[in-house]
Amino acid sequence: TTEIYTLSLHDALPILAKDCMKRTLVLSLLVFFLAVYGSAVEIEETLAYPDQLCSVATGDSLLAAAESITNMTKSADGKSLRLLDNALSGQIVFKPQTALTPFDEGLPSWNGTAPGDSGGFRILIRFPYQSAWSPWLEVGYWKANLWPGSKRTSFAGGQIDIDTALLGYYATQWQFAVEMKRTAATVTSPSLSKLSFFYSDSRTTQNINHAAILSDRPAAIFVPTTFLAQYRISSEIGSRICSPTSVAMILLSYKIKVDPLQFAWDTLDPYYDIFGVWPRVVQNASEYGLDGSVTRYRSWSQAREVLAQGGRIAMSIGLPLYEGHLVMLAGFNQNGDPIVHDPARSGDGYAKLFNKSDLSRSWFDKGGVAYTFFPPAS
């Protein structure tokens, strides 16, 4: 049965920021939508297996979520966590978080800062497995790699598949840990301001309702930007930088200055040797002040609401349009057809209108994964 629920932003934010373990019916239905949209909206809940986004942000909330902490403290502005003044390393282990619905897929992401090659942090995650916990799995790091050597990304029950947690069973909890390092106490400390986990049931993607998606016709809206063609940015890496190029266009749409080539190089993950590791690109954008997370969408109307609230979306798409690619969602025309800024199309990529069925399958059949951003101080 389809039902309508409404929850105010005032009620939702304390739940999202401080207690991801709340189990009210309204939160179960709306935690994802309010966390992403950032305002009170009406949502028609039709998913048999609802998606959920749990984000913990600001220094106070991150500290409140800690199970243990070593050599780390809240920043002076209260917005993040950092190392103690004389500390070269530190760690925070967060309390296990309990899911509102069982999941077998998860998208971790984070926001923070790090001082070039002199400091960084890395993100670890684990899940209940059998009668104990899995080993700690490394999700990623930023910015200096002060943890050389191989990293653990799998166990008998699942793995971190580059940027996605894939489990061979259904879990109801997860636990994060974050380690920070710097090469000298005089170096600016790395900082962490937000930690997110978007968890899902793989059956949601497997049971996409294509007819409903095609009949979904959001109202017209358009987000202009300075168009960037990835092949014109660099002849050396142009074919590999659709992800950072799409996010550079998002930064430019907010009038934030960015060097697209440097932004691309900063996103390169040397472990996988790719420029499009989802949480790493989101993290890079947070260095420019954006609030971001890796999310999923299940309808065009969900995406349109984010644009209407001043947000931006970079869509991860696949077949039939591309093997694997990212584009910036620019909006919708008067017929409710999606418009994108496609960095791979040097000649006609700005405000590109693909066949709606092709674009819908390319995005939603791949899971509706996207980077969702909001501007500084939003």
C-alpha positions as CSV (number, residue, x, y, z in Angstrom):
1,T,0.0,0.0,0.0
2,T,1.3,3.4,-0.9
3,E,1.2,6.0,1.9
4,I,2.3,9.6,2.2
5,Y,4.4,10.8,5.2
6,T,5.7,14.3,6.0
7,L,8.5,15.1,8.5
8,S,9.8,18.6,9.2
9,L,13.5,19.4,8.8
10,H,13.6,20.6,12.4
11,D,12.5,17.1,13.6
12,A,14.7,15.2,11.1
13,L,18.1,16.8,11.5
14,P,18.7,15.8,15.2
15,I,17.8,12.2,14.3
16,L,20.1,12.2,11.3
17,A,23.0,14.0,12.9
18,K,23.0,12.4,16.3
19,D,21.2,9.1,16.3
20,C,21.1,6.8,13.3
21,M,19.7,4.1,15.5
22,K,16.2,5.7,15.9
23,R,13.5,3.3,14.8
24,T,10.4,5.4,14.2
25,L,8.2,4.6,11.3
26,V,8.6,8.1,9.9
27,L,12.4,7.9,10.0
28,S,12.3,4.5,8.4
29,L,10.5,5.9,5.4
30,L,12.1,9.4,5.2
31,V,15.7,9.3,6.6
32,F,17.2,9.1,3.1
33,F,15.1,11.7,1.5
34,L,15.4,14.3,4.2
35,A,19.2,13.7,4.6
36,V,19.7,14.2,0.9
37,Y,17.1,16.9,0.1
38,G,17.8,19.0,3.2
39,S,14.3,20.2,3.7
40,A,10.7,19.0,4.4
41,V,9.1,17.3,1.4
42,E,6.3,14.9,0.7
43,I,7.6,11.5,-0.4
44,E,5.6,8.6,-1.9
45,E,7.2,5.5,-0.5
46,T,6.8,2.6,-2.9
47,L,10.1,0.6,-2.4
48,A,9.7,-2.9,-1.1
49,Y,13.2,-2.6,0.4
50,P,13.8,1.0,1.3
51,D,17.2,2.7,0.9
52,Q,18.7,4.5,3.9
53,L,21.3,7.1,4.3
54,C,23.0,7.6,7.7
55,S,25.3,10.7,8.0
56,V,27.0,12.0,11.1
57,A,28.4,15.5,10.7
58,T,30.1,18.2,12.8
59,G,32.6,17.8,15.6
60,D,30.1,17.4,18.4
61,S,28.1,14.7,16.6
62,L,31.2,12.8,15.6
63,L,32.5,12.9,19.2
64,A,29.1,11.8,20.5
65,A,29.2,8.8,18.2
66,A,32.7,7.7,19.3
67,E,33.2,4.4,21.1
68,S,36.9,5.2,21.7
69,I,39.2,8.1,20.7
70,T,42.9,8.6,20.9
71,N,44.8,11.9,20.2
72,M,41.9,13.5,18.5
73,T,39.6,16.4,19.4
74,K,37.0,18.8,18.1
75,S,38.3,21.7,15.9
76,A,38.1,25.3,17.1
77,D,35.1,26.0,14.9
78,G,33.3,22.9,16.1
79,K,32.8,21.7,12.5
80,S,35.2,18.7,12.4
81,L,37.6,16.4,14.3
82,R,41.3,16.9,14.2
83,L,44.5,15.7,15.8
84,L,45.6,17.1,19.2
85,D,48.2,19.9,18.8
86,N,51.3,17.8,19.4
87,A,50.0,14.5,18.1
88,L,51.4,12.9,14.9
89,S,48.7,10.2,14.8
90,G,45.3,9.5,16.2
91,Q,42.3,7.2,15.9
92,I,38.6,7.2,16.5
93,V,36.4,4.1,16.6
94,F,32.7,4.9,16.2
95,K,29.9,3.0,18.0
96,P,28.3,0.3,15.8
97,Q,25.3,1.7,14.0
98,T,22.1,-0.3,13.6
99,A,20.2,-0.3,10.3
100,L,16.5,0.2,10.0
101,T,16.3,-2.5,7.4
102,P,18.6,-5.4,6.5
103,F,21.1,-4.6,3.8
104,D,23.7,-6.4,1.6
105,E,25.2,-3.3,-0.1
106,G,26.6,-0.1,1.2
107,L,28.1,3.1,-0.1
108,P,30.5,4.8,2.4
109,S,31.7,8.4,1.9
110,W,33.2,11.2,3.9
111,N,34.1,14.9,4.0
112,G,37.3,16.4,5.4
113,T,40.6,18.1,4.6
114,A,44.2,17.1,4.6
115,P,47.4,19.1,4.1
116,G,48.7,17.9,0.7
117,D,51.5,15.2,1.0
118,S,52.2,15.9,4.7
119,G,49.0,14.5,6.3
120,G,46.0,12.3,5.8
121,F,43.3,10.1,7.1
122,R,42.0,6.7,6.2
123,I,38.5,5.1,6.6
124,L,37.9,1.6,7.9
125,I,34.6,-0.3,8.2
126,R,33.5,-3.7,9.5
127,F,30.3,-5.7,9.7
128,P,28.9,-8.4,12.1
129,Y,29.8,-11.8,10.7
130,Q,28.7,-15.1,12.1
131,S,29.1,-14.7,15.9
132,A,31.6,-11.9,15.9
133,W,32.8,-9.0,13.6
134,S,34.5,-9.1,10.3
135,P,38.1,-7.8,10.1
136,W,38.5,-4.1,9.5
137,L,38.3,-3.3,5.8
138,E,40.0,-0.3,4.3
139,V,37.5,1.9,2.3
140,G,40.0,4.6,1.3
141,Y,42.3,7.4,2.4
142,W,42.9,11.1,1.9
143,K,45.2,12.8,1.0
144,A,48.7,11.6,1.7
145,N,49.1,7.8,1.7
146,L,50.8,7.3,5.0
147,W,49.7,3.7,5.2
148,P,51.9,2.1,2.5
149,G,51.7,-1.5,1.4
150,S,48.7,-3.7,0.6
151,K,45.4,-3.1,2.3
152,R,42.6,-5.5,3.4
153,T,39.4,-5.2,1.3
154,S,37.8,-8.6,1.7
155,F,36.8,-11.4,4.1
156,A,34.9,-14.6,3.8
157,G,31.5,-12.9,3.9
158,G,32.1,-9.9,1.6
159,Q,34.4,-7.3,0.2
160,I,34.9,-3.6,-0.6
161,D,34.6,-3.6,-4.4
162,I,36.6,-0.4,-5.0
163,D,33.9,1.9,-3.6
164,T,31.0,-0.4,-2.7
165,A,30.6,-2.7,0.3
166,L,29.2,-6.0,-1.0
167,L,28.1,-8.6,1.4
168,G,27.1,-12.2,0.7
169,Y,24.5,-12.1,3.5
170,Y,22.2,-9.6,5.1
171,A,23.6,-7.4,7.9
172,T,21.9,-5.0,10.3
173,Q,24.9,-3.2,11.6
174,W,28.2,-1.6,10.5
175,Q,31.1,0.2,12.3
176,F,33.5,2.9,11.2
177,A,37.0,3.7,12.3
178,V,39.1,6.6,11.2
179,E,42.9,7.0,11.5
180,M,44.8,10.3,11.1
181,K,48.5,10.9,10.5
182,R,50.8,13.8,9.7
183,T,54.5,13.9,9.2
184,A,55.2,16.7,11.8
185,A,53.4,18.5,14.6
186,T,53.9,21.7,12.7
187,V,51.9,20.4,9.8
188,T,48.2,21.4,9.7
189,S,46.2,18.5,11.0
190,P,43.9,16.5,8.8
191,S,40.2,16.9,9.6
192,L,37.0,14.9,9.3
193,S,33.7,16.8,9.2
194,K,31.2,14.1,7.9
195,L,30.9,10.4,7.7
196,S,28.1,8.7,5.7
197,F,26.9,5.2,4.8
198,F,24.1,4.6,2.3
199,Y,22.9,1.1,2.7
200,S,20.6,-0.8,0.4
201,D,19.0,-4.2,-0.4
202,S,20.3,-5.4,-3.8
203,R,16.8,-6.6,-4.7
204,T,15.7,-2.9,-5.0
205,T,17.9,-2.5,-8.1
206,Q,17.0,-5.9,-9.4
207,N,13.3,-5.0,-9.3
208,I,13.3,-1.6,-10.9
209,N,9.9,-0.5,-12.3
210,H,10.9,0.9,-15.7
211,A,7.3,1.9,-16.6
212,A,7.0,4.0,-13.5
213,I,10.4,5.7,-14.2
214,L,9.5,6.5,-17.8
215,S,6.1,8.0,-16.8
216,D,7.8,10.1,-14.1
217,R,7.8,13.6,-15.5
218,P,9.3,16.2,-13.1
219,A,8.7,19.9,-13.7
220,A,11.2,21.8,-15.8
221,I,14.4,23.0,-14.1
222,F,17.9,23.7,-15.5
223,V,21.3,24.1,-13.8
224,P,23.8,26.1,-16.0
225,T,27.5,25.7,-15.7
226,T,30.8,26.3,-17.5
227,F,31.0,23.2,-19.8
228,L,34.1,21.1,-19.6
229,A,35.1,18.5,-22.2
230,Q,37.2,15.8,-20.6
231,Y,39.3,15.1,-23.7
232,R,40.2,18.8,-24.0
233,I,41.5,18.9,-20.4
234,S,44.3,16.5,-21.1
235,S,45.4,14.4,-24.0
236,E,47.1,12.1,-21.6
237,I,44.3,11.2,-19.2
238,G,41.3,12.7,-20.9
239,S,39.6,9.4,-21.6
240,R,39.7,8.5,-17.8
241,I,38.5,11.6,-16.1
242,C,34.7,11.8,-16.6
243,S,34.1,11.6,-12.9
244,P,36.3,14.5,-11.7
245,T,35.3,16.5,-14.8
246,S,31.6,16.2,-14.0
247,V,32.3,17.3,-10.4
248,A,34.5,20.2,-11.6
249,M,31.4,21.4,-13.6
250,I,29.4,21.1,-10.4
251,L,31.9,23.3,-8.6
252,L,31.8,25.8,-11.5
253,S,28.0,25.9,-11.3
254,Y,28.4,27.2,-7.8
255,K,30.9,29.8,-9.0
256,I,33.7,28.0,-7.2
257,K,37.1,28.3,-9.0
258,V,38.7,25.0,-9.9
259,D,41.6,23.9,-12.1
260,P,39.9,20.8,-13.8
261,L,43.2,19.1,-14.5
262,Q,44.6,19.5,-11.0
263,F,41.2,18.4,-9.6
264,A,41.4,15.3,-11.7
265,W,45.0,14.4,-10.6
266,D,44.0,14.9,-7.0
267,T,41.2,12.3,-7.4
268,L,43.6,9.6,-8.7
269,D,43.6,6.6,-6.4
270,P,47.1,5.0,-6.8
271,Y,45.9,1.7,-5.3
272,Y,43.4,1.1,-8.1
273,D,45.0,3.5,-10.6
274,I,41.6,5.1,-11.4
275,F,40.2,8.6,-11.2
276,G,36.7,7.7,-10.4
277,V,36.6,6.0,-7.0
278,W,33.3,7.4,-5.8
279,P,34.0,8.5,-2.2
280,R,37.4,9.9,-3.1
281,V,35.9,12.2,-5.7
282,V,33.3,13.3,-3.2
283,Q,36.1,13.9,-0.6
284,N,38.0,16.0,-3.1
285,A,35.0,18.3,-3.6
286,S,34.8,18.8,0.1
287,E,38.2,20.4,0.0
288,Y,36.4,23.2,-2.0
289,G,33.7,23.5,0.7
290,L,31.0,21.3,-0.7
291,D,28.9,19.0,1.5
292,G,28.7,15.7,-0.4
293,S,27.9,12.0,-0.1
294,V,27.6,9.0,-2.3
295,T,23.9,8.1,-2.7
296,R,21.3,6.3,-4.8
297,Y,18.2,7.5,-6.5
298,R,15.2,5.4,-7.6
299,S,13.2,8.0,-9.6
300,W,13.7,11.2,-11.6
301,S,11.4,13.1,-9.2
302,Q,13.8,12.3,-6.3
303,A,16.7,13.8,-8.3
304,R,14.6,16.8,-9.3
305,E,13.8,17.7,-5.7
306,V,17.5,17.8,-4.9
307,L,18.1,20.3,-7.8
308,A,15.2,22.4,-6.6
309,Q,16.8,22.6,-3.1
310,G,20.0,23.9,-4.6
311,G,21.8,20.6,-4.7
312,R,23.8,19.1,-7.5
313,I,24.0,15.5,-8.8
314,A,26.7,13.6,-10.8
315,M,25.2,10.4,-12.1
316,S,27.1,7.1,-12.5
317,I,25.7,5.5,-15.7
318,G,26.4,2.4,-17.7
319,L,24.8,0.5,-20.6
320,P,23.2,1.0,-23.0
321,L,24.8,4.5,-23.3
322,Y,28.3,3.8,-21.9
323,E,30.3,1.0,-20.4
324,G,30.9,3.2,-17.3
325,H,30.6,7.0,-17.2
326,L,29.7,10.0,-15.1
327,V,27.6,13.0,-16.2
328,M,26.2,16.1,-14.4
329,L,22.4,16.1,-14.1
330,A,21.5,19.5,-15.5
331,G,17.7,19.3,-15.0
332,F,14.5,18.5,-17.0
333,N,12.8,20.0,-20.0
334,Q,9.1,21.0,-20.3
335,N,8.2,17.3,-21.0
336,G,9.9,16.0,-17.9
337,D,12.8,14.6,-19.9
338,P,16.2,14.6,-18.1
339,I,19.0,16.9,-19.4
340,V,22.7,16.3,-18.6
341,H,26.1,17.9,-19.1
342,D,28.1,15.1,-20.6
343,P,31.9,15.7,-20.5
344,A,32.6,12.9,-23.0
345,R,30.8,14.8,-25.8
346,S,33.1,17.7,-26.8
347,G,30.8,19.0,-29.4
348,D,27.3,18.6,-28.0
349,G,27.7,17.6,-24.4
350,Y,26.2,20.8,-22.8
351,A,22.5,20.4,-22.0
352,K,22.5,17.0,-23.8
353,L,19.1,15.4,-24.2
354,F,19.5,11.6,-24.5
355,N,16.6,9.2,-25.2
356,K,14.9,9.0,-21.8
357,S,14.5,5.2,-21.9
358,D,18.2,4.8,-22.6
359,L,19.4,7.2,-19.9
360,S,17.0,5.7,-17.4
361,R,18.3,2.2,-18.0
362,S,21.9,3.5,-18.0
363,W,21.4,5.0,-14.5
364,F,18.7,3.1,-12.6
365,D,19.7,-0.4,-13.9
366,K,23.2,0.4,-12.6
367,G,21.8,1.2,-9.2
368,G,21.0,4.9,-9.4
369,V,24.3,5.7,-7.8
370,A,25.3,9.4,-7.7
371,Y,27.4,12.0,-6.0
372,T,25.0,14.4,-4.2
373,F,26.3,17.8,-3.2
374,F,25.1,20.9,-1.5
375,P,26.9,24.3,-1.4
376,P,29.0,25.6,1.5
377,A,27.0,26.8,4.5
378,S,23.8,25.3,3.0
